[in-house]
Amino acid sequence: MEEKKQEDINVKIQDLQLLEQSLQSLLMQKQSFQLESLDVENAIEELKNADQEVYKIIGPAMLKMSKPDLDKDLKNKKALLDMRIKSIEKQEHDTRDKLLELRQEIMTSFERDKKNTAKKI
């Protein structure tokens, strides 16, 4: 019976580690999207001060675009990035909740085992 409990605790600890890695990955993705969103915001601001002749870089090519088309393109990209950030924030919140719950389960198991060990002595 003790072996089964220890196995369960080990599995929970492994799950905890996986969740922590997942959270770290989410945070890195979120930071990347936030930086890209900031770049797009800056581009939109710069576009306001630009002449009618504007260019968009696509890979190794630079294409001439109309100012309204580029503005629309940048705003769509910004909206998509904001949506992705919100999605990641929801996943981050859910992952943090699972982490807290799992940590509590592990601590409760350790405390229960500690009490059981003390009773046997």
Chimera marker file (.cmm) of the C-alpha trace (Angstrom):
<marker_set name="trace">
<marker id="1" x="0.000" y="0.000" z="0.000" r="1" g="1" b="0" radius="0.5"/>
<marker id="2" x="2.875" y="2.402" z="0.866" r="1" g="1" b="0" radius="0.5"/>
<marker id="3" x="4.493" y="1.709" z="-2.509" r="1" g="1" b="0" radius="0.5"/>
<marker id="4" x="1.258" y="2.634" z="-4.303" r="1" g="1" b="0" radius="0.5"/>
<marker id="5" x="1.044" y="5.934" z="-2.423" r="1" g="1" b="0" radius="0.5"/>
<marker id="6" x="4.674" y="6.743" z="-3.217" r="1" g="1" b="0" radius="0.5"/>
<marker id="7" x="4.060" y="5.892" z="-6.878" r="1" g="1" b="0" radius="0.5"/>
<marker id="8" x="1.034" y="8.212" z="-6.944" r="1" g="1" b="0" radius="0.5"/>
<marker id="9" x="3.088" y="11.024" z="-5.414" r="1" g="1" b="0" radius="0.5"/>
<marker id="10" x="5.873" y="10.467" z="-7.959" r="1" g="1" b="0" radius="0.5"/>
<marker id="11" x="3.367" y="10.612" z="-10.817" r="1" g="1" b="0" radius="0.5"/>
<marker id="12" x="1.925" y="13.846" z="-9.417" r="1" g="1" b="0" radius="0.5"/>
<marker id="13" x="5.413" y="15.336" z="-9.122" r="1" g="1" b="0" radius="0.5"/>
<marker id="14" x="6.112" y="14.429" z="-12.756" r="1" g="1" b="0" radius="0.5"/>
<marker id="15" x="2.801" y="16.004" z="-13.780" r="1" g="1" b="0" radius="0.5"/>
<marker id="16" x="3.746" y="19.098" z="-11.808" r="1" g="1" b="0" radius="0.5"/>
<marker id="17" x="7.063" y="19.340" z="-13.644" r="1" g="1" b="0" radius="0.5"/>
<marker id="18" x="5.323" y="18.971" z="-17.015" r="1" g="1" b="0" radius="0.5"/>
<marker id="19" x="2.846" y="21.699" z="-16.109" r="1" g="1" b="0" radius="0.5"/>
<marker id="20" x="5.685" y="23.995" z="-15.058" r="1" g="1" b="0" radius="0.5"/>
<marker id="21" x="7.412" y="23.403" z="-18.401" r="1" g="1" b="0" radius="0.5"/>
<marker id="22" x="4.153" y="24.050" z="-20.203" r="1" g="1" b="0" radius="0.5"/>
<marker id="23" x="3.667" y="27.285" z="-18.275" r="1" g="1" b="0" radius="0.5"/>
<marker id="24" x="7.205" y="28.378" z="-19.125" r="1" g="1" b="0" radius="0.5"/>
<marker id="25" x="6.549" y="27.689" z="-22.800" r="1" g="1" b="0" radius="0.5"/>
<marker id="26" x="3.303" y="29.671" z="-22.685" r="1" g="1" b="0" radius="0.5"/>
<marker id="27" x="5.063" y="32.614" z="-21.061" r="1" g="1" b="0" radius="0.5"/>
<marker id="28" x="7.743" y="32.621" z="-23.758" r="1" g="1" b="0" radius="0.5"/>
<marker id="29" x="5.094" y="32.490" z="-26.515" r="1" g="1" b="0" radius="0.5"/>
<marker id="30" x="3.158" y="35.297" z="-24.864" r="1" g="1" b="0" radius="0.5"/>
<marker id="31" x="6.271" y="37.457" z="-24.591" r="1" g="1" b="0" radius="0.5"/>
<marker id="32" x="7.092" y="36.832" z="-28.244" r="1" g="1" b="0" radius="0.5"/>
<marker id="33" x="3.585" y="37.834" z="-29.361" r="1" g="1" b="0" radius="0.5"/>
<marker id="34" x="3.645" y="40.902" z="-27.100" r="1" g="1" b="0" radius="0.5"/>
<marker id="35" x="6.918" y="42.064" z="-28.653" r="1" g="1" b="0" radius="0.5"/>
<marker id="36" x="5.554" y="41.492" z="-32.147" r="1" g="1" b="0" radius="0.5"/>
<marker id="37" x="2.379" y="43.376" z="-31.211" r="1" g="1" b="0" radius="0.5"/>
<marker id="38" x="4.456" y="46.300" z="-29.970" r="1" g="1" b="0" radius="0.5"/>
<marker id="39" x="6.381" y="46.319" z="-33.253" r="1" g="1" b="0" radius="0.5"/>
<marker id="40" x="3.103" y="46.403" z="-35.199" r="1" g="1" b="0" radius="0.5"/>
<marker id="41" x="1.803" y="49.256" z="-33.003" r="1" g="1" b="0" radius="0.5"/>
<marker id="42" x="4.978" y="51.209" z="-33.702" r="1" g="1" b="0" radius="0.5"/>
<marker id="43" x="4.624" y="50.529" z="-37.428" r="1" g="1" b="0" radius="0.5"/>
<marker id="44" x="1.026" y="51.804" z="-37.362" r="1" g="1" b="0" radius="0.5"/>
<marker id="45" x="2.186" y="55.007" z="-35.634" r="1" g="1" b="0" radius="0.5"/>
<marker id="46" x="5.031" y="55.481" z="-38.122" r="1" g="1" b="0" radius="0.5"/>
<marker id="47" x="2.612" y="54.907" z="-40.984" r="1" g="1" b="0" radius="0.5"/>
<marker id="48" x="0.542" y="57.887" z="-39.828" r="1" g="1" b="0" radius="0.5"/>
<marker id="49" x="3.550" y="60.162" z="-40.422" r="1" g="1" b="0" radius="0.5"/>
<marker id="50" x="4.567" y="58.555" z="-43.732" r="1" g="1" b="0" radius="0.5"/>
<marker id="51" x="4.094" y="59.977" z="-47.200" r="1" g="1" b="0" radius="0.5"/>
<marker id="52" x="1.700" y="58.300" z="-49.589" r="1" g="1" b="0" radius="0.5"/>
<marker id="53" x="4.469" y="56.032" z="-50.858" r="1" g="1" b="0" radius="0.5"/>
<marker id="54" x="4.997" y="53.156" z="-48.420" r="1" g="1" b="0" radius="0.5"/>
<marker id="55" x="6.601" y="49.733" z="-48.674" r="1" g="1" b="0" radius="0.5"/>
<marker id="56" x="6.078" y="46.405" z="-46.998" r="1" g="1" b="0" radius="0.5"/>
<marker id="57" x="8.863" y="43.897" z="-46.555" r="1" g="1" b="0" radius="0.5"/>
<marker id="58" x="7.848" y="40.331" z="-47.334" r="1" g="1" b="0" radius="0.5"/>
<marker id="59" x="10.767" y="37.949" z="-46.913" r="1" g="1" b="0" radius="0.5"/>
<marker id="60" x="13.616" y="39.234" z="-49.077" r="1" g="1" b="0" radius="0.5"/>
<marker id="61" x="11.326" y="41.467" z="-51.190" r="1" g="1" b="0" radius="0.5"/>
<marker id="62" x="10.091" y="44.996" z="-50.560" r="1" g="1" b="0" radius="0.5"/>
<marker id="63" x="6.698" y="45.714" z="-52.121" r="1" g="1" b="0" radius="0.5"/>
<marker id="64" x="5.126" y="49.096" z="-52.722" r="1" g="1" b="0" radius="0.5"/>
<marker id="65" x="1.671" y="49.365" z="-51.119" r="1" g="1" b="0" radius="0.5"/>
<marker id="66" x="-0.924" y="52.028" z="-50.688" r="1" g="1" b="0" radius="0.5"/>
<marker id="67" x="-0.963" y="53.617" z="-47.261" r="1" g="1" b="0" radius="0.5"/>
<marker id="68" x="-4.599" y="52.564" z="-46.527" r="1" g="1" b="0" radius="0.5"/>
<marker id="69" x="-3.908" y="48.962" z="-47.563" r="1" g="1" b="0" radius="0.5"/>
<marker id="70" x="-0.823" y="48.721" z="-45.369" r="1" g="1" b="0" radius="0.5"/>
<marker id="71" x="-2.696" y="50.353" z="-42.467" r="1" g="1" b="0" radius="0.5"/>
<marker id="72" x="-5.512" y="47.806" z="-42.834" r="1" g="1" b="0" radius="0.5"/>
<marker id="73" x="-2.980" y="44.968" z="-43.064" r="1" g="1" b="0" radius="0.5"/>
<marker id="74" x="-1.152" y="46.113" z="-39.917" r="1" g="1" b="0" radius="0.5"/>
<marker id="75" x="-4.378" y="46.570" z="-37.954" r="1" g="1" b="0" radius="0.5"/>
<marker id="76" x="-5.526" y="43.067" z="-38.931" r="1" g="1" b="0" radius="0.5"/>
<marker id="77" x="-2.166" y="41.666" z="-37.837" r="1" g="1" b="0" radius="0.5"/>
<marker id="78" x="-2.447" y="43.570" z="-34.530" r="1" g="1" b="0" radius="0.5"/>
<marker id="79" x="-5.952" y="42.188" z="-33.934" r="1" g="1" b="0" radius="0.5"/>
<marker id="80" x="-4.750" y="38.643" z="-34.631" r="1" g="1" b="0" radius="0.5"/>
<marker id="81" x="-1.797" y="39.053" z="-32.254" r="1" g="1" b="0" radius="0.5"/>
<marker id="82" x="-4.069" y="40.446" z="-29.526" r="1" g="1" b="0" radius="0.5"/>
<marker id="83" x="-6.385" y="37.460" z="-29.962" r="1" g="1" b="0" radius="0.5"/>
<marker id="84" x="-3.452" y="35.056" z="-29.666" r="1" g="1" b="0" radius="0.5"/>
<marker id="85" x="-2.215" y="36.845" z="-26.540" r="1" g="1" b="0" radius="0.5"/>
<marker id="86" x="-5.653" y="36.557" z="-24.932" r="1" g="1" b="0" radius="0.5"/>
<marker id="87" x="-5.800" y="32.859" z="-25.791" r="1" g="1" b="0" radius="0.5"/>
<marker id="88" x="-2.376" y="32.278" z="-24.254" r="1" g="1" b="0" radius="0.5"/>
<marker id="89" x="-3.363" y="34.267" z="-21.148" r="1" g="1" b="0" radius="0.5"/>
<marker id="90" x="-6.375" y="31.982" z="-20.693" r="1" g="1" b="0" radius="0.5"/>
<marker id="91" x="-4.168" y="28.893" z="-21.074" r="1" g="1" b="0" radius="0.5"/>
<marker id="92" x="-1.690" y="30.455" z="-18.650" r="1" g="1" b="0" radius="0.5"/>
<marker id="93" x="-4.441" y="31.048" z="-16.093" r="1" g="1" b="0" radius="0.5"/>
<marker id="94" x="-5.754" y="27.484" z="-16.455" r="1" g="1" b="0" radius="0.5"/>
<marker id="95" x="-2.243" y="26.047" z="-16.157" r="1" g="1" b="0" radius="0.5"/>
<marker id="96" x="-1.518" y="28.110" z="-13.039" r="1" g="1" b="0" radius="0.5"/>
<marker id="97" x="-4.759" y="26.863" z="-11.460" r="1" g="1" b="0" radius="0.5"/>
<marker id="98" x="-3.823" y="23.249" z="-12.232" r="1" g="1" b="0" radius="0.5"/>
<marker id="99" x="-0.344" y="23.840" z="-10.812" r="1" g="1" b="0" radius="0.5"/>
<marker id="100" x="-1.734" y="25.221" z="-7.561" r="1" g="1" b="0" radius="0.5"/>
<marker id="101" x="-4.189" y="22.353" z="-7.248" r="1" g="1" b="0" radius="0.5"/>
<marker id="102" x="-1.509" y="19.737" z="-7.929" r="1" g="1" b="0" radius="0.5"/>
<marker id="103" x="0.940" y="21.344" z="-5.488" r="1" g="1" b="0" radius="0.5"/>
<marker id="104" x="-1.752" y="21.272" z="-2.827" r="1" g="1" b="0" radius="0.5"/>
<marker id="105" x="-2.477" y="17.600" z="-3.529" r="1" g="1" b="0" radius="0.5"/>
<marker id="106" x="1.222" y="16.757" z="-3.245" r="1" g="1" b="0" radius="0.5"/>
<marker id="107" x="1.611" y="18.705" z="0.001" r="1" g="1" b="0" radius="0.5"/>
<marker id="108" x="-1.478" y="17.046" z="1.453" r="1" g="1" b="0" radius="0.5"/>
<marker id="109" x="-0.099" y="13.612" z="0.525" r="1" g="1" b="0" radius="0.5"/>
<marker id="110" x="3.239" y="14.413" z="2.144" r="1" g="1" b="0" radius="0.5"/>
<marker id="111" x="1.557" y="15.674" z="5.321" r="1" g="1" b="0" radius="0.5"/>
<marker id="112" x="-0.684" y="12.606" z="5.466" r="1" g="1" b="0" radius="0.5"/>
<marker id="113" x="2.329" y="10.307" z="5.028" r="1" g="1" b="0" radius="0.5"/>
<marker id="114" x="4.216" y="12.231" z="7.688" r="1" g="1" b="0" radius="0.5"/>
<marker id="115" x="1.355" y="11.791" z="10.170" r="1" g="1" b="0" radius="0.5"/>
<marker id="116" x="1.026" y="8.090" z="9.337" r="1" g="1" b="0" radius="0.5"/>
<marker id="117" x="4.762" y="7.584" z="9.817" r="1" g="1" b="0" radius="0.5"/>
<marker id="118" x="4.650" y="9.408" z="13.167" r="1" g="1" b="0" radius="0.5"/>
<marker id="119" x="1.763" y="7.186" z="14.359" r="1" g="1" b="0" radius="0.5"/>
<marker id="120" x="3.713" y="4.051" z="13.521" r="1" g="1" b="0" radius="0.5"/>
<marker id="121" x="6.668" y="5.158" z="15.604" r="1" g="1" b="0" radius="0.5"/>
<link id1="1" id2="2" r="1" g="1" b="0" radius="0.2"/>
<link id1="2" id2="3" r="1" g="1" b="0" radius="0.2"/>
<link id1="3" id2="4" r="1" g="1" b="0" radius="0.2"/>
<link id1="4" id2="5" r="1" g="1" b="0" radius="0.2"/>
<link id1="5" id2="6" r="1" g="1" b="0" radius="0.2"/>
<link id1="6" id2="7" r="1" g="1" b="0" radius="0.2"/>
<link id1="7" id2="8" r="1" g="1" b="0" radius="0.2"/>
<link id1="8" id2="9" r="1" g="1" b="0" radius="0.2"/>
<link id1="9" id2="10" r="1" g="1" b="0" radius="0.2"/>
<link id1="10" id2="11" r="1" g="1" b="0" radius="0.2"/>
<link id1="11" id2="12" r="1" g="1" b="0" radius="0.2"/>
<link id1="12" id2="13" r="1" g="1" b="0" radius="0.2"/>
<link id1="13" id2="14" r="1" g="1" b="0" radius="0.2"/>
<link id1="14" id2="15" r="1" g="1" b="0" radius="0.2"/>
<link id1="15" id2="16" r="1" g="1" b="0" radius="0.2"/>
<link id1="16" id2="17" r="1" g="1" b="0" radius="0.2"/>
<link id1="17" id2="18" r="1" g="1" b="0" radius="0.2"/>
<link id1="18" id2="19" r="1" g="1" b="0" radius="0.2"/>
<link id1="19" id2="20" r="1" g="1" b="0" radius="0.2"/>
<link id1="20" id2="21" r="1" g="1" b="0" radius="0.2"/>
<link id1="21" id2="22" r="1" g="1" b="0" radius="0.2"/>
<link id1="22" id2="23" r="1" g="1" b="0" radius="0.2"/>
<link id1="23" id2="24" r="1" g="1" b="0" radius="0.2"/>
<link id1="24" id2="25" r="1" g="1" b="0" radius="0.2"/>
<link id1="25" id2="26" r="1" g="1" b="0" radius="0.2"/>
<link id1="26" id2="27" r="1" g="1" b="0" radius="0.2"/>
<link id1="27" id2="28" r="1" g="1" b="0" radius="0.2"/>
<link id1="28" id2="29" r="1" g="1" b="0" radius="0.2"/>
<link id1="29" id2="30" r="1" g="1" b="0" radius="0.2"/>
<link id1="30" id2="31" r="1" g="1" b="0" radius="0.2"/>
<link id1="31" id2="32" r="1" g="1" b="0" radius="0.2"/>
<link id1="32" id2="33" r="1" g="1" b="0" radius="0.2"/>
<link id1="33" id2="34" r="1" g="1" b="0" radius="0.2"/>
<link id1="34" id2="35" r="1" g="1" b="0" radius="0.2"/>
<link id1="35" id2="36" r="1" g="1" b="0" radius="0.2"/>
<link id1="36" id2="37" r="1" g="1" b="0" radius="0.2"/>
<link id1="37" id2="38" r="1" g="1" b="0" radius="0.2"/>
<link id1="38" id2="39" r="1" g="1" b="0" radius="0.2"/>
<link id1="39" id2="40" r="1" g="1" b="0" radius="0.2"/>
<link id1="40" id2="41" r="1" g="1" b="0" radius="0.2"/>
<link id1="41" id2="42" r="1" g="1" b="0" radius="0.2"/>
<link id1="42" id2="43" r="1" g="1" b="0" radius="0.2"/>
<link id1="43" id2="44" r="1" g="1" b="0" radius="0.2"/>
<link id1="44" id2="45" r="1" g="1" b="0" radius="0.2"/>
<link id1="45" id2="46" r="1" g="1" b="0" radius="0.2"/>
<link id1="46" id2="47" r="1" g="1" b="0" radius="0.2"/>
<link id1="47" id2="48" r="1" g="1" b="0" radius="0.2"/>
<link id1="48" id2="49" r="1" g="1" b="0" radius="0.2"/>
<link id1="49" id2="50" r="1" g="1" b="0" radius="0.2"/>
<link id1="50" id2="51" r="1" g="1" b="0" radius="0.2"/>
<link id1="51" id2="52" r="1" g="1" b="0" radius="0.2"/>
<link id1="52" id2="53" r="1" g="1" b="0" radius="0.2"/>
<link id1="53" id2="54" r="1" g="1" b="0" radius="0.2"/>
<link id1="54" id2="55" r="1" g="1" b="0" radius="0.2"/>
<link id1="55" id2="56" r="1" g="1" b="0" radius="0.2"/>
<link id1="56" id2="57" r="1" g="1" b="0" radius="0.2"/>
<link id1="57" id2="58" r="1" g="1" b="0" radius="0.2"/>
<link id1="58" id2="59" r="1" g="1" b="0" radius="0.2"/>
<link id1="59" id2="60" r="1" g="1" b="0" radius="0.2"/>
<link id1="60" id2="61" r="1" g="1" b="0" radius="0.2"/>
<link id1="61" id2="62" r="1" g="1" b="0" radius="0.2"/>
<link id1="62" id2="63" r="1" g="1" b="0" radius="0.2"/>
<link id1="63" id2="64" r="1" g="1" b="0" radius="0.2"/>
<link id1="64" id2="65" r="1" g="1" b="0" radius="0.2"/>
<link id1="65" id2="66" r="1" g="1" b="0" radius="0.2"/>
<link id1="66" id2="67" r="1" g="1" b="0" radius="0.2"/>
<link id1="67" id2="68" r="1" g="1" b="0" radius="0.2"/>
<link id1="68" id2="69" r="1" g="1" b="0" radius="0.2"/>
<link id1="69" id2="70" r="1" g="1" b="0" radius="0.2"/>
<link id1="70" id2="71" r="1" g="1" b="0" radius="0.2"/>
<link id1="71" id2="72" r="1" g="1" b="0" radius="0.2"/>
<link id1="72" id2="73" r="1" g="1" b="0" radius="0.2"/>
<link id1="73" id2="74" r="1" g="1" b="0" radius="0.2"/>
<link id1="74" id2="75" r="1" g="1" b="0" radius="0.2"/>
<link id1="75" id2="76" r="1" g="1" b="0" radius="0.2"/>
<link id1="76" id2="77" r="1" g="1" b="0" radius="0.2"/>
<link id1="77" id2="78" r="1" g="1" b="0" radius="0.2"/>
<link id1="78" id2="79" r="1" g="1" b="0" radius="0.2"/>
<link id1="79" id2="80" r="1" g="1" b="0" radius="0.2"/>
<link id1="80" id2="81" r="1" g="1" b="0" radius="0.2"/>
<link id1="81" id2="82" r="1" g="1" b="0" radius="0.2"/>
<link id1="82" id2="83" r="1" g="1" b="0" radius="0.2"/>
<link id1="83" id2="84" r="1" g="1" b="0" radius="0.2"/>
<link id1="84" id2="85" r="1" g="1" b="0" radius="0.2"/>
<link id1="85" id2="86" r="1" g="1" b="0" radius="0.2"/>
<link id1="86" id2="87" r="1" g="1" b="0" radius="0.2"/>
<link id1="87" id2="88" r="1" g="1" b="0" radius="0.2"/>
<link id1="88" id2="89" r="1" g="1" b="0" radius="0.2"/>
<link id1="89" id2="90" r="1" g="1" b="0" radius="0.2"/>
<link id1="90" id2="91" r="1" g="1" b="0" radius="0.2"/>
<link id1="91" id2="92" r="1" g="1" b="0" radius="0.2"/>
<link id1="92" id2="93" r="1" g="1" b="0" radius="0.2"/>
<link id1="93" id2="94" r="1" g="1" b="0" radius="0.2"/>
<link id1="94" id2="95" r="1" g="1" b="0" radius="0.2"/>
<link id1="95" id2="96" r="1" g="1" b="0" radius="0.2"/>
<link id1="96" id2="97" r="1" g="1" b="0" radius="0.2"/>
<link id1="97" id2="98" r="1" g="1" b="0" radius="0.2"/>
<link id1="98" id2="99" r="1" g="1" b="0" radius="0.2"/>
<link id1="99" id2="100" r="1" g="1" b="0" radius="0.2"/>
<link id1="100" id2="101" r="1" g="1" b="0" radius="0.2"/>
<link id1="101" id2="102" r="1" g="1" b="0" radius="0.2"/>
<link id1="102" id2="103" r="1" g="1" b="0" radius="0.2"/>
<link id1="103" id2="104" r="1" g="1" b="0" radius="0.2"/>
<link id1="104" id2="105" r="1" g="1" b="0" radius="0.2"/>
<link id1="105" id2="106" r="1" g="1" b="0" radius="0.2"/>
<link id1="106" id2="107" r="1" g="1" b="0" radius="0.2"/>
<link id1="107" id2="108" r="1" g="1" b="0" radius="0.2"/>
<link id1="108" id2="109" r="1" g="1" b="0" radius="0.2"/>
<link id1="109" id2="110" r="1" g="1" b="0" radius="0.2"/>
<link id1="110" id2="111" r="1" g="1" b="0" radius="0.2"/>
<link id1="111" id2="112" r="1" g="1" b="0" radius="0.2"/>
<link id1="112" id2="113" r="1" g="1" b="0" radius="0.2"/>
<link id1="113" id2="114" r="1" g="1" b="0" radius="0.2"/>
<link id1="114" id2="115" r="1" g="1" b="0" radius="0.2"/>
<link id1="115" id2="116" r="1" g="1" b="0" radius="0.2"/>
<link id1="116" id2="117" r="1" g="1" b="0" radius="0.2"/>
<link id1="117" id2="118" r="1" g="1" b="0" radius="0.2"/>
<link id1="118" id2="119" r="1" g="1" b="0" radius="0.2"/>
<link id1="119" id2="120" r="1" g="1" b="0" radius="0.2"/>
<link id1="120" id2="121" r="1" g="1" b="0" radius="0.2"/>
</marker_set>
